[in-house]
């Protein structure tokens, strides 16, 4: 009996020692950015070009996620390799964390697919159920689809049923490279890589034909170049930030960091169509400087108060489910907005159709927004958490 008690106490002590403090604020900021992505995509349905988009820089949330990912991966796993964690164990943990929602995101996209049969998605009408199911199964594996016969929507996405999954593909690539190589890099080597990746990011941004770093969702040479350029600096910078910077003590960090994220993503287009490079410079400087500062501030703060803690936890819990499940609903809303109605000026000319302002469709926009959050919570509560718990149990 005494041996049993001794072993139990040792086990409990090892668990306590190995348990790290949790960055609640960073979880909450991930949720803030995810909610902003939903709002960005809703307003994007009404935009006619990049210049008149409300929440104009919402696309930079992806780059913010990559900074967070690099920081959190370093915090969670850097010291575990020396304690005997294998590469296989690392991959298991990442699969358990990410893959269940990838699968359900593709499934939701399939369920909603034929409800999105609008003129702008010109390939849906001619897509067979069997082809759609094949695309769904491939999407569940996160194997990217090249532009071609599998492009069942006509938008050139590598995941036509759930477009935002492209960033999860890049996240997996970053995780694989981290486990195989990057984790072994010294601070000096990592710093050099961060500097080079930052220079490449600036070049992409200021030379972009649209004056931004939007892109990465198609399996083509150009889009993959954009995607990996967007991944390289923020992920590596987040990892380097964890390794070299000591956190401080910042009061009201969640409030200030949330405001900074919202402002950074909402700021209007810079430079107009005459000076596209100016907006590209804003994009790159935000990713290179502002986002790491926000992550450092968030890591330096503590959540005080029961309600603040609950809010951060809620936002953190639903952040990933929101991001990976909301877009099938956005497809429906976007298709409906982009379909000529009685206000069309010339029914024979698609180009003369003017999209209705959100002031005319705000109730449907609000319904889409709220439904995205509610649906994400349901997926998290009744699918993601139970499945991950089960996988952890069987993969011990």
C-alpha positions as CSV (number, residue, x, y, z in Angstrom):
1,X,0.0,0.0,0.0
2,X,2.8,2.4,0.9
3,X,4.5,1.7,-2.4
4,X,1.3,2.5,-4.3
5,X,0.9,5.8,-2.3
6,X,4.5,6.7,-3.0
7,X,4.2,6.1,-6.7
8,X,0.9,8.0,-6.8
9,X,2.5,11.0,-5.1
10,X,5.5,10.9,-7.4
11,X,3.2,10.8,-10.4
12,X,1.2,13.8,-9.2
13,X,4.4,15.7,-8.5
14,X,5.8,15.0,-11.9
15,X,2.5,16.2,-13.5
16,X,2.6,19.4,-11.4
17,X,6.3,20.0,-12.3
18,X,5.7,19.3,-16.0
19,X,2.6,21.5,-16.2
20,X,3.3,24.9,-17.6
21,X,1.3,28.1,-17.0
22,X,-1.1,28.7,-19.7
23,X,-1.2,31.9,-21.8
24,X,-4.8,32.7,-21.5
25,X,-4.5,36.0,-23.1
26,X,-2.9,34.6,-26.3
27,X,-5.8,32.1,-26.5
28,X,-8.3,35.0,-26.2
29,X,-6.5,37.0,-28.8
30,X,-6.7,34.1,-31.2
31,X,-10.4,34.1,-30.7
32,X,-10.6,37.9,-31.3
33,X,-8.8,37.5,-34.6
34,X,-11.0,34.5,-35.6
35,X,-14.1,36.6,-35.0
36,X,-12.6,39.4,-37.0
37,X,-12.0,36.9,-39.9
38,X,-15.7,36.1,-39.9
39,X,-16.7,39.7,-40.0
40,X,-14.1,40.4,-42.7
41,X,-15.5,37.7,-45.0
42,X,-19.0,38.9,-44.5
43,X,-18.1,42.5,-45.5
44,X,-15.9,41.1,-48.3
45,X,-19.1,39.7,-49.9
46,X,-20.2,43.3,-50.5
47,X,-16.8,44.7,-51.7
48,X,-16.2,45.4,-55.4
49,X,-12.4,45.5,-55.0
50,X,-9.7,45.6,-52.4
51,X,-10.0,49.4,-52.0
52,X,-13.6,49.5,-50.7
53,X,-13.4,46.6,-48.4
54,X,-14.6,47.2,-44.8
55,X,-12.3,45.7,-42.2
56,X,-9.9,46.1,-45.0
57,X,-6.9,44.2,-43.6
58,X,-8.8,41.3,-42.1
59,X,-6.8,38.9,-44.2
60,X,-3.7,39.7,-42.0
61,X,-5.4,37.6,-39.3
62,X,-3.8,34.5,-40.9
63,X,-0.4,36.0,-40.5
64,X,-1.2,36.9,-36.8
65,X,-2.2,33.2,-36.3
66,X,1.2,32.1,-37.7
67,X,3.0,34.4,-35.2
68,X,1.0,32.9,-32.4
69,X,1.6,29.4,-33.7
70,X,5.4,29.9,-33.7
71,X,5.4,31.3,-30.2
72,X,3.1,28.7,-28.7
73,X,4.9,25.8,-30.5
74,X,8.2,26.9,-29.1
75,X,6.7,27.4,-25.6
76,X,4.9,24.0,-25.6
77,X,7.6,21.8,-27.2
78,X,11.1,23.3,-27.3
79,X,12.1,21.8,-23.9
80,X,10.3,18.5,-24.5
81,X,12.8,17.2,-27.0
82,X,15.6,17.1,-24.4
83,X,13.2,15.1,-22.1
84,X,12.8,12.4,-24.7
85,X,9.8,13.4,-26.8
86,X,10.0,11.7,-30.2
87,X,9.1,13.2,-33.5
88,X,6.3,10.7,-33.8
89,X,4.9,11.8,-30.4
90,X,5.0,15.4,-31.6
91,X,3.1,14.6,-34.8
92,X,0.5,12.6,-32.8
93,X,-0.1,15.6,-30.6
94,X,-0.5,18.0,-33.5
95,X,-2.8,15.6,-35.4
96,X,-5.0,15.3,-32.3
97,X,-5.1,19.0,-31.9
98,X,-5.8,20.0,-35.6
99,X,-7.1,17.1,-37.6
100,X,-10.5,16.4,-36.1
101,X,-11.7,19.9,-37.1
102,X,-10.1,19.6,-40.5
103,X,-12.3,16.5,-41.1
104,X,-15.5,18.1,-39.9
105,X,-14.8,21.3,-41.8
106,X,-14.6,19.4,-45.0
107,X,-17.8,17.5,-44.1
108,X,-19.7,20.7,-43.4
109,X,-18.4,22.1,-46.7
110,X,-19.8,19.1,-48.5
111,X,-23.2,19.3,-46.7
112,X,-23.5,23.0,-47.7
113,X,-22.1,22.6,-51.2
114,X,-25.2,22.3,-53.3
115,X,-26.9,25.1,-51.3
116,X,-24.3,27.3,-52.8
117,X,-25.3,26.8,-56.4
118,X,-25.1,30.5,-57.4
119,X,-23.9,31.9,-60.7
120,X,-20.6,33.1,-59.3
121,X,-19.8,29.5,-58.4
122,X,-20.2,28.5,-62.0
123,X,-18.9,24.9,-61.6
124,X,-21.2,23.7,-58.9
125,X,-24.2,23.1,-61.2
126,X,-22.1,20.7,-63.3
127,X,-20.5,18.9,-60.4
128,X,-21.7,15.4,-59.6
129,X,-22.2,14.2,-56.1
130,X,-19.5,11.6,-56.5
131,X,-16.9,14.2,-57.6
132,X,-17.9,16.4,-54.6
133,X,-17.5,13.4,-52.3
134,X,-14.1,12.6,-53.6
135,X,-13.1,16.3,-53.0
136,X,-14.5,16.0,-49.5
137,X,-12.5,12.9,-48.6
138,X,-9.3,14.5,-50.1
139,X,-10.0,17.6,-48.1
140,X,-10.2,15.6,-44.9
141,X,-6.6,14.5,-45.4
142,X,-5.4,18.1,-46.2
143,X,-3.8,16.9,-49.4
144,X,-4.0,20.0,-51.6
145,X,-5.9,19.9,-54.9
146,X,-4.4,21.5,-58.0
147,X,-6.4,23.7,-60.2
148,X,-8.2,21.6,-62.7
149,X,-11.0,19.0,-62.7
150,X,-11.1,19.0,-58.9
151,X,-11.8,22.7,-58.8
152,X,-15.5,22.1,-58.3
153,X,-16.3,25.7,-57.4
154,X,-14.4,27.6,-60.0
155,X,-12.4,29.8,-57.6
156,X,-9.1,27.9,-57.9
157,X,-8.9,26.9,-54.3
158,X,-6.9,24.0,-53.1
159,X,-9.8,23.1,-50.8
160,X,-13.0,24.0,-52.7
161,X,-15.3,22.9,-50.0
162,X,-13.6,24.9,-47.2
163,X,-11.3,27.5,-48.6
164,X,-9.5,28.6,-45.3
165,X,-8.1,25.1,-44.9
166,X,-5.2,26.3,-47.0
167,X,-3.7,28.0,-44.0
168,X,-3.9,24.7,-42.1
169,X,-2.0,23.0,-44.8
170,X,0.8,25.6,-44.3
171,X,0.5,25.2,-40.5
172,X,1.2,21.5,-41.0
173,X,4.2,22.3,-43.2
174,X,5.5,24.6,-40.5
175,X,5.0,21.9,-37.8
176,X,6.8,19.3,-39.9
177,X,9.8,21.6,-40.6
178,X,9.9,22.5,-37.0
179,X,10.0,18.9,-35.8
180,X,12.6,17.8,-38.4
181,X,14.9,20.8,-38.6
182,X,14.0,24.2,-37.2
183,X,13.8,23.1,-33.5
184,X,17.6,22.3,-33.8
185,X,18.5,25.8,-35.0
186,X,20.5,28.0,-32.7
187,X,19.2,31.5,-31.9
188,X,21.7,32.9,-34.3
189,X,20.7,30.7,-37.1
190,X,17.0,31.4,-36.4
191,X,17.7,35.1,-36.3
192,X,19.3,35.0,-39.7
193,X,16.4,33.1,-41.1
194,X,13.9,35.6,-39.6
195,X,15.8,38.5,-41.2
196,X,15.9,36.9,-44.6
197,X,12.2,35.8,-44.4
198,X,11.3,39.4,-43.4
199,X,13.1,40.8,-46.4
200,X,11.3,38.4,-48.7
201,X,8.0,39.3,-47.1
202,X,8.6,43.1,-47.7
203,X,9.5,42.4,-51.3
204,X,6.4,40.4,-51.9
205,X,4.2,43.1,-50.3
206,X,5.6,46.2,-52.0
207,X,5.8,44.6,-55.5
208,X,2.4,42.9,-55.3
209,X,0.1,43.9,-58.2
210,X,-2.7,44.5,-55.7
211,X,-0.6,46.1,-53.0
212,X,-1.1,43.5,-50.4
213,X,0.0,40.0,-49.3
214,X,-3.3,38.4,-50.0
215,X,-3.0,34.9,-51.4
216,X,-1.8,31.3,-50.7
217,X,-5.0,29.4,-51.2
218,X,-4.3,27.8,-54.6
219,X,-2.0,24.9,-55.4
220,X,0.0,26.8,-58.1
221,X,3.5,28.0,-58.2
222,X,2.7,31.7,-57.7
223,X,0.1,31.1,-54.9
224,X,2.4,28.6,-53.1
225,X,5.2,31.2,-53.2
226,X,2.8,33.7,-51.6
227,X,1.6,31.2,-49.1
228,X,5.0,30.1,-47.9
229,X,6.3,33.7,-47.9
230,X,3.4,34.6,-45.6
231,X,4.2,31.6,-43.4
232,X,8.0,31.8,-43.1
233,X,8.5,35.2,-41.3
234,X,5.6,35.1,-38.8
235,X,6.1,31.5,-37.7
236,X,9.9,31.8,-37.4
237,X,9.5,35.2,-35.7
238,X,7.0,33.8,-33.2
239,X,9.4,31.0,-32.4
240,X,12.4,33.4,-32.1
241,X,10.3,35.7,-29.9
242,X,9.7,32.9,-27.4
243,X,13.4,32.0,-27.3
244,X,15.0,35.4,-26.9
245,X,12.4,37.7,-25.2
246,X,11.5,37.6,-21.5
247,X,7.9,38.5,-20.8
248,X,7.2,41.5,-18.6
249,X,4.2,42.6,-16.5
250,X,1.6,44.4,-18.6
251,X,-1.6,45.5,-16.9
252,X,-4.9,45.1,-18.8
253,X,-3.0,43.3,-21.5
254,X,-6.0,41.5,-23.0
255,X,-7.9,44.7,-23.5
256,X,-5.0,46.6,-25.1
257,X,-3.9,43.7,-27.2
258,X,-7.5,43.1,-28.4
259,X,-7.8,46.7,-29.4
260,X,-4.5,46.6,-31.3
261,X,-5.6,43.5,-33.2
262,X,-8.9,45.0,-34.1
263,X,-7.3,48.3,-35.2
264,X,-4.5,46.5,-37.2
265,X,-7.1,44.4,-39.1
266,X,-9.6,47.2,-39.6
267,X,-7.5,50.1,-40.7
268,X,-8.6,51.5,-44.1
269,X,-6.6,50.8,-47.3
270,X,-3.4,52.9,-47.4
271,X,-2.2,54.6,-50.5
272,X,-5.2,54.1,-52.8
273,X,-4.8,52.7,-56.3
274,X,-2.1,55.2,-57.1
275,X,0.4,54.1,-54.4
276,X,-0.3,50.3,-54.0
277,X,3.2,49.8,-52.6
278,X,2.2,51.9,-49.5
279,X,-0.4,49.4,-48.5
280,X,2.0,46.6,-49.1
281,X,4.5,48.3,-46.8
282,X,1.8,48.5,-44.2
283,X,1.0,44.8,-44.5
284,X,4.7,43.8,-44.1
285,X,5.4,46.2,-41.3
286,X,2.3,45.0,-39.4
287,X,3.4,41.4,-39.7
288,X,7.1,42.1,-39.0
289,X,6.7,44.5,-36.0
290,X,3.1,45.0,-34.7
291,X,2.0,41.4,-34.5
292,X,5.1,40.2,-32.5
293,X,4.7,43.2,-30.2
294,X,1.1,42.2,-29.6
295,X,2.1,38.6,-28.9
296,X,4.8,39.7,-26.4
297,X,2.3,42.1,-24.7
298,X,-0.3,39.3,-24.5
299,X,2.3,36.8,-23.1
300,X,3.3,39.5,-20.5
301,X,-0.1,40.0,-19.1
302,X,-2.4,38.0,-16.8
303,X,-6.1,37.7,-16.8
304,X,-7.7,39.0,-13.6
305,X,-11.3,38.4,-12.7
306,X,-13.7,35.6,-13.2
307,X,-15.5,37.0,-16.2
308,X,-12.3,38.0,-18.0
309,X,-10.9,34.5,-17.6
310,X,-14.2,33.0,-18.9
311,X,-14.2,35.3,-21.9
312,X,-10.6,34.4,-22.8
313,X,-11.3,30.8,-22.4
314,X,-14.4,30.9,-24.5
315,X,-12.7,32.9,-27.3
316,X,-9.7,30.5,-27.2
317,X,-11.9,27.4,-27.2
318,X,-13.9,28.5,-30.3
319,X,-11.1,30.3,-32.2
320,X,-10.0,27.3,-34.2
321,X,-13.5,25.8,-34.7
322,X,-14.8,29.2,-35.9
323,X,-11.9,29.6,-38.4
324,X,-12.2,26.1,-39.9
325,X,-16.1,25.9,-40.1
326,X,-17.4,29.4,-40.9
327,X,-16.6,29.6,-44.6
328,X,-19.3,27.2,-45.9
329,X,-21.8,29.7,-44.5
330,X,-19.8,32.6,-46.0
331,X,-20.0,30.9,-49.4
332,X,-23.8,30.8,-49.1
333,X,-24.0,34.5,-48.1
334,X,-21.5,35.6,-50.7
335,X,-23.4,33.7,-53.5
336,X,-26.7,35.2,-52.4
337,X,-25.2,38.7,-52.3
338,X,-23.6,38.2,-55.7
339,X,-26.8,37.0,-57.5
340,X,-28.7,39.5,-59.6
341,X,-32.1,40.3,-58.2
342,X,-34.8,42.8,-59.1
343,X,-32.4,45.7,-58.7
344,X,-30.2,44.5,-61.6
345,X,-29.8,47.2,-64.3
346,X,-29.6,44.8,-67.2
347,X,-30.4,41.2,-66.7
348,X,-28.3,40.2,-69.7
349,X,-25.2,42.0,-68.4
350,X,-23.7,40.5,-65.2
351,X,-21.1,43.3,-65.0
352,X,-23.8,46.0,-64.5
353,X,-25.1,44.4,-61.3
354,X,-24.4,46.4,-58.2
355,X,-24.1,44.5,-55.0
356,X,-26.5,45.6,-52.3
357,X,-24.9,47.5,-49.4
358,X,-24.8,45.8,-46.1
359,X,-27.3,48.3,-44.7
360,X,-29.9,46.5,-46.8
361,X,-28.9,43.0,-45.8
362,X,-27.6,43.6,-42.3
363,X,-30.1,41.1,-40.7
364,X,-28.8,38.3,-42.9
365,X,-25.2,39.3,-42.3
366,X,-25.8,39.3,-38.6
367,X,-27.5,35.9,-38.8
368,X,-24.5,34.6,-40.7
369,X,-22.1,36.0,-38.1
370,X,-24.0,34.7,-35.1
371,X,-24.6,31.3,-36.8
372,X,-20.9,30.9,-37.5
373,X,-20.0,31.4,-33.8
374,X,-22.9,29.3,-32.5
375,X,-22.1,26.5,-35.0
376,X,-18.4,26.6,-34.0
377,X,-19.3,26.3,-30.4
378,X,-21.5,23.3,-31.0
379,X,-18.7,21.6,-33.1
380,X,-16.2,22.3,-30.3
381,X,-18.4,21.1,-27.5
382,X,-20.0,18.0,-29.0
383,X,-17.4,16.9,-31.5
384,X,-13.9,18.4,-31.2
385,X,-13.4,18.0,-27.4
386,X,-14.8,14.5,-27.1
387,X,-12.9,13.3,-30.2
388,X,-9.6,14.7,-29.0
389,X,-10.2,13.2,-25.5
390,X,-10.8,9.8,-27.1
391,X,-7.8,10.1,-29.4
392,X,-5.6,11.0,-26.4
393,X,-6.9,7.9,-24.6
394,X,-6.3,5.4,-27.4
395,X,-2.9,7.0,-28.5
396,X,-1.2,6.9,-25.1
